[in-house]
């Protein structure tokens, strides 16, 4: 089983982001985007879900997987490596850092916030940068 979970880690916004503050991702063509769905799950429920929970939930909704099939579908989904939040539009485009606590539960912090700066300067938390959008 592969995992996207981090523990006691802060994913900083990408070095090449054009964002200056955390911004809620918009819908596209009347449909919720992956970023918008991730944002809704994390912003509405800070430190309630792990990265794996959020990434699988978005996948399940987008692929119309019935809740009764979640366990089997989750095993199949995580049998291969999946992109983590370092590759998410939230950290690359929309100006959010993502903190994973000691249990792997995640919360969002806009790059303009005092909380974001506090996480950056906390020596007990590992820091990793989001992946750059360009090469």
Contact map, one row per residue, 1 for C-alpha under 8 A:
111000000000000000000000000000000000000000000000000000000000000000000000001001110000000000000000000000000000000000000000000000000000000
111100000000000000000000000000000000000000000000000000000000000000000000000001111100000000000000000000000000000000000000000000000000000
111110000000000000000000000000000000000000000000000100000000000000000000000001001100000000000000000000000000000000000000000000000000000
011111000000000000000000000000000000000000000000001100000000000000000000000000000111100000000000000000000000000000000000000000000000000
001111100000000000000000000000000000000000000000011100000000000000000000000000000001000000000000000100010000000000000000000000000000000
000111111000000000000000000000000000000000000000001000000000000000000000000000000000000000000000000100010000000000000000000000000000000
000011111000000000000000000000000000000000000000000000000000000000000000000000000000000000000000000111111000000000000000000000000000000
000001111100000000000000000000000000000000000000000000000000000000000000000000000000000000000000001111110000000000000000000111000000000
000001111110000000000000000000000000000000000000000000000000000000000000000000000000000000000000001110000000000000000000000011110000000
000000011111000000000000000000000000000000000000000000000000000000000000000000000000000000000000111100000000000000000011000011110000000
000000001111100000000000000000000000000000000000000000000000000000000000000000000000110000100000111000000000000000000000000000111100000
000000000111110000000000000000000000000000000000000000000000000000000000000000000000000000100001110000000000000000000001000000111100000
000000000011111010000000000000000000000000000000000000000000000000000000000000000000000000110011100000000000001000000000000000001100000
000000000001111110000000000000000000000000000000000000000000000000000000000000000000000000111000000000000000000000000000000000001111100
000000000000111110000000000000000000000000000000000000000000000000000000000000000000000000000000000000000000000000000000000000001111000
000000000000011111000000000000000000000000000000000000000000000000000000000000000000000000010000000000000000000000000000000000000001110
000000000000111111100000000000000000000000000000000000000000000000000000000000000000000000011110000000000000000000000000000000000001100
000000000000000111110000000000000000000000000000000000000000000000000000000000000000000000001000000000000000000000000000000000000000000
000000000000000011111110000000000000000000000000000000000000000000000000000000000000000000001110000000000000000000000000000000000000000
000000000000000001111100000000000000000000000000000000000000000000000000000000000000000000000010000000000000001100000000000000000000000
000000000000000000111110000000000000000000000000000000000000000000000000000000000000000000000111000000000000011100000000000000000000000
000000000000000000111111000000000000000000000000000000000000000000000000000000000000000000000111000000000000111100000000000000000000000
000000000000000000101111100000000000000000000000000000000000000000000000000000000000000000000111000000000000010000000000000000000000000
000000000000000000000111110000000001001000000000000000000000000000000000000000000000000000000100000000000000000000000000000000000000000
000000000000000000000011111000001011001000000000000000000000000000000000000000000000000001000100000000000000000000000000000000000000000
000000000000000000000001111100011001000000000000000000000000000000000000000000000000000000000000000000000000000000000000000000000000000
000000000000000000000000111111111001000000000000000000000000000000000000000000000000000000000000000000000000000000000000000000000000000
000000000000000000000000011111111000000000000000000000000000000000000000000000000000000000000000000000000000000000000000000000000000000
000000000000000000000000001111100000000000000000000000000000000000000000000000000000000000000000000000000000000000000000000000000000000
000000000000000000000000001111110000000000000000000000000000000000000000000000000000000000000000000000000000000000000000000000000000000
000000000000000000000000001111111000000000000000000000000000000000000000000000000000000000000000000000000000000000000000000000000000000
000000000000000000000000011101111101100000000000000000000000000000000000000000000000000000000000000000000000000000000000000000000000000
000000000000000000000000111100111111100000000000000000000000000000000000000000000000000000000000000000000000000000000000000000000000000
000000000000000000000000000000011111110000000000000000000100000000000000000000000000000000000000000000000000000000000000000000000000000
000000000000000000000000100000001111111000000000000000000000000000000000000000000000000111000000000000000000000000000000000000000000000
000000000000000000000001111000011111111100000000000000000000000000000000000000000000000000000000000000000000000000000000000000000000000
000000000000000000000000000000011111111110000000000000000100000000000000000000000000000000000000000000000000000000000000000000000000000
000000000000000000000000000000000111111111000000000001100100000000000000000000000000000000000000000000000000000000000000000000000000000
000000000000000000000001100000000011111111110000000000000000000000000000000000000000000001000000000000000000000000000000000000000000000
000000000000000000000000000000000001111111110000000000000000000000000000000000000000000000000000000000000000000000000000000000000000000
000000000000000000000000000000000000111111111000000001000000000000000000000000000000000000000000000000000000000000000000000000000000000
000000000000000000000000000000000000011111111111100001000000000000000000000000000000000000000000000000000111000000000000000000000000000
000000000000000000000000000000000000001111111100000000000000000000000000000000000000000000000000000000000011000000000000000000000000000
000000000000000000000000000000000000001111111100000000000000000000000000000000000000000000000000000000000000000000000000000000000000000
000000000000000000000000000000000000000011111111100000000000000000000000000000000000000000000000000000000010000000000000000000000000000
000000000000000000000000000000000000000001111111100000000000000000000000000000000000000000000000000000001111000000000000000000000000000
000000000000000000000000000000000000000001001111110000000000000000000000000000000000000000000000000110001110000000000000000000000000000
000000000000000000000000000000000000000001001111110000000000000000000000000000000000000000000000000000001100000000000000000000000000000
000000000000000000000000000000000000000001001111111111000000000000000000000000000000000000000000000000011100000000000000000000000000000
000010000000000000000000000000000000000000000011111111000000000000000000000000000000000000000000000100011100000000000000000000000000000
000111000000000000000000000000000000000000000000111111100000000000000000000000000001100000000000000000011100000000000000000000000000000
001110000000000000000000000000000000000000000000111111110000000000000000000000000000000000000000000000000000000000000000000000000000000
000000000000000000000000000000000000000000000000111111111000000000000000000000000000000000000000000000000000000000000000000000000000000
000000000000000000000000000000000000010011000000111111111100000000000000000000000000000000000000000000000000000000000000000000000000000
000000000000000000000000000000000000010000000000001111111110000000000000000000000001000000000000000000000000000000000000000000000000000
000000000000000000000000000000000000000000000000000111111111000000000000010010000000000000000000000000000000000000000000000000000000000
000000000000000000000000000000000000000000000000000011111111100000000000000000000000000000000000000000000000000000000000000000000000000
000000000000000000000000000000000100110000000000000001111111110000000000000000000000000000000000000000000000000000000000000000000000000
000000000000000000000000000000000000000000000000000000111111111000000000000000000000000000000000000000000000000000000000000000000000000
000000000000000000000000000000000000000000000000000000011111111111000100000000000000000000000000000000000000000000000000000000000000000
000000000000000000000000000000000000000000000000000000001111111110000000000000000000000000000000000000000000000000000000000000000000000
000000000000000000000000000000000000000000000000000000000111111110000000000000000000000000000000000000000000000000000000000000000000000
000000000000000000000000000000000000000000000000000000000011111110000000000000000000000000000000000000000000000000000000000000000000000
000000000000000000000000000000000000000000000000000000000001111111000000000000000000000000000000000000000000000000000000000000000000000
000000000000000000000000000000000000000000000000000000000001111111101100100000000000000000000000000000000000000000000000000000000000000
000000000000000000000000000000000000000000000000000000000001000111111100000000000000000000000000000000000000000000000000000000000000000
000000000000000000000000000000000000000000000000000000000000000011111100000000000000000000000000000000000000000000000000000000000000000
000000000000000000000000000000000000000000000000000000000000000001111110000000000000000000000000000000000000000000000000000000000000000
000000000000000000000000000000000000000000000000000000000000000011111111100000000000000000000000000000000000000000000000000000000000000
000000000000000000000000000000000000000000000000000000000001000011111111110000000000000000000000000000000000000000000000000000000000000
000000000000000000000000000000000000000000000000000000000000000000011111111000000000000000000000000000000000000000000000000000000000000
000000000000000000000000000000000000000000000000000000000000000000001111111100000000000000000000000000000000000000000000000000000000000
000000000000000000000000000000000000000000000000000000000000000010001111111110000000000000000000000000000000000000000000000000000000000
000000000000000000000000000000000000000000000000000000010000000000000111111111000000000000000000000000000000000000000000000000000000000
100000000000000000000000000000000000000000000000000000000000000000000011111111100000000000000000000000000000000000000000000000000000000
000000000000000000000000000000000000000000000000000000000000000000000001111111110000000000000000000000000000000000000000000000000000000
000000000000000000000000000000000000000000000000000000010000000000000000111111110000000000000000000000000000000000000000000000000000000
111000000000000000000000000000000000000000000000000000000000000000000000011111111100000000000000000000000000000000000000000000000000000
110000000000000000000000000000000000000000000000000000000000000000000000001111111000000000000000000000000000000000000000000000000000000
110000000000000000000000000000000000000000000000000000000000000000000000000111111100000000000000000000000000000000000000000000000000000
011000000000000000000000000000000000000000000000000000000000000000000000000001111110000000000000000000000000000000000000000000000000000
011100000000000000000000000000000000000000000000000000000000000000000000000001011111000000000000000000000000000000000000000000000000000
000100000000000000000000000000000000000000000000000000000000000000000000000000001111111100000000000000000000000000000000000000000000000
000110000000000000000000000000000000000000000000001000100000000000000000000000000111111100000000000000000000000000000000000000000000000
000100000010000000000000000000000000000000000000001000000000000000000000000000000011111101100000010000000000000000000000000000000100000
000000000010000000000000000000000000000000000000000000000000000000000000000000000011111100110000000000000000000000000000000000001110000
000000000000000000000000000000000000000000000000000000000000000000000000000000000011111110110000000000000000000000000000000000000110000
000000000000000000000000000000000010000000000000000000000000000000000000000000000011111111110000000000000000000000000000000000000100000
000000000000000000000000000000000010000000000000000000000000000000000000000000000000001111111100000000000000000000000000000000000000000
000000000000000000000000100000000010001000000000000000000000000000000000000000000000100111111111100000000000000000000000000000000000000
000000000011110000000000000000000000000000000000000000000000000000000000000000000000111111111111110000000000000000000000000000000100000
000000000000110110000000000000000000000000000000000000000000000000000000000000000000011111111110000000000000000000000000000000000111100
000000000000010011100000000000000000000000000000000000000000000000000000000000000000000011111110000000000000000000000000000000000000100
000000000000000010101111100000000000000000000000000000000000000000000000000000000000000011111111000000000000000000000000000000000000000
000000000000100010111110000000000000000000000000000000000000000000000000000000000000000001111111100000000000011000000000000000000000000
000000000001100000001110000000000000000000000000000000000000000000000000000000000000000001100111110000000001111000000000000000000000000
000000000111100000000000000000000000000000000000000000000000000000000000000000000000000001100011111000000001111000010000000000000000000
000000000111000000000000000000000000000000000000000000000000000000000000000000000000100000100001111100000111100000000000000000000000000
000000011110000000000000000000000000000000000000000000000000000000000000000000000000000000000000111110000111100000000010000000000000000
000011111100000000000000000000000000000000000010010000000000000000000000000000000000000000000000011111111110000000000000000000000000000
000000111000000000000000000000000000000000000010000000000000000000000000000000000000000000000000001111111100000000000000000000000000000
000000110000000000000000000000000000000000000000000000000000000000000000000000000000000000000000000111111000000000000000000000000000000
000000110000000000000000000000000000000000000000000000000000000000000000000000000000000000000000000111111000000000000000000000000000000
000011110000000000000000000000000000000000000000111000000000000000000000000000000000000000000000000111111100000000000000000000000000000
000000100000000000000000000000000000000000000111111000000000000000000000000000000000000000000000000111111110000000000000000000000000000
000000000000000000000000000000000000000001000111111000000000000000000000000000000000000000000000011110011111000000000000000000000000000
000000000000000000000000000000000000000001101110000000000000000000000000000000000000000000000000011100001111100000000000000000000000000
000000000000000000000000000000000000000001100100000000000000000000000000000000000000000000000001111000000111110000000000000000000000000
000000000000000000000100000000000000000000000000000000000000000000000000000000000000000000000001111000000011111010110000000000000000000
000000000000000000001110000000000000000000000000000000000000000000000000000000000000000000000011100000000001111110010000000000000000000
000000000000100000011100000000000000000000000000000000000000000000000000000000000000000000000011100000000000111110011000000000000000000
000000000000000000011100000000000000000000000000000000000000000000000000000000000000000000000000000000000000011111010000000000000000000
000000000000000000000000000000000000000000000000000000000000000000000000000000000000000000000000000000000000111111111000000000000000000
000000000000000000000000000000000000000000000000000000000000000000000000000000000000000000000000000000000000000111111100000000000000000
000000000000000000000000000000000000000000000000000000000000000000000000000000000000000000000000000000000000100011111110000000000000000
000000000000000000000000000000000000000000000000000000000000000000000000000000000000000000000000100000000000111111111111000000000000000
000000000000000000000000000000000000000000000000000000000000000000000000000000000000000000000000000000000000001011111111100000000000000
000000000000000000000000000000000000000000000000000000000000000000000000000000000000000000000000000000000000000001111111110000000000000
000000000100000000000000000000000000000000000000000000000000000000000000000000000000000000000000001000000000000000111111110010000000000
000000000101000000000000000000000000000000000000000000000000000000000000000000000000000000000000000000000000000000011111110000100000000
000000000000000000000000000000000000000000000000000000000000000000000000000000000000000000000000000000000000000000001111111000000000000
000000000000000000000000000000000000000000000000000000000000000000000000000000000000000000000000000000000000000000000111111110000000000
000000000000000000000000000000000000000000000000000000000000000000000000000000000000000000000000000000000000000000000000111111000000000
000000010000000000000000000000000000000000000000000000000000000000000000000000000000000000000000000000000000000000000000011111000000000
000000011100000000000000000000000000000000000000000000000000000000000000000000000000000000000000000000000000000000000010011111100000000
000000011100000000000000000000000000000000000000000000000000000000000000000000000000000000000000000000000000000000000000001111110000000
000000001111000000000000000000000000000000000000000000000000000000000000000000000000000000000000000000000000000000000001000011111000000
000000001111000000000000000000000000000000000000000000000000000000000000000000000000000000000000000000000000000000000000000001111100000
000000000011111000000000000000000000000000000000000000000000000000000000000000000000010000000000000000000000000000000000000000111110000
000000000011111000000000000000000000000000000000000000000000000000000000000000000000111100110000000000000000000000000000000000011111000
000000000000011000000000000000000000000000000000000000000000000000000000000000000000011000010000000000000000000000000000000000001111100
000000000000011110000000000000000000000000000000000000000000000000000000000000000000000000010000000000000000000000000000000000000111111
000000000000010110000000000000000000000000000000000000000000000000000000000000000000000000011000000000000000000000000000000000000011111
000000000000000100000000000000000000000000000000000000000000000000000000000000000000000000000000000000000000000000000000000000000001111
000000000000000000000000000000000000000000000000000000000000000000000000000000000000000000000000000000000000000000000000000000000001111
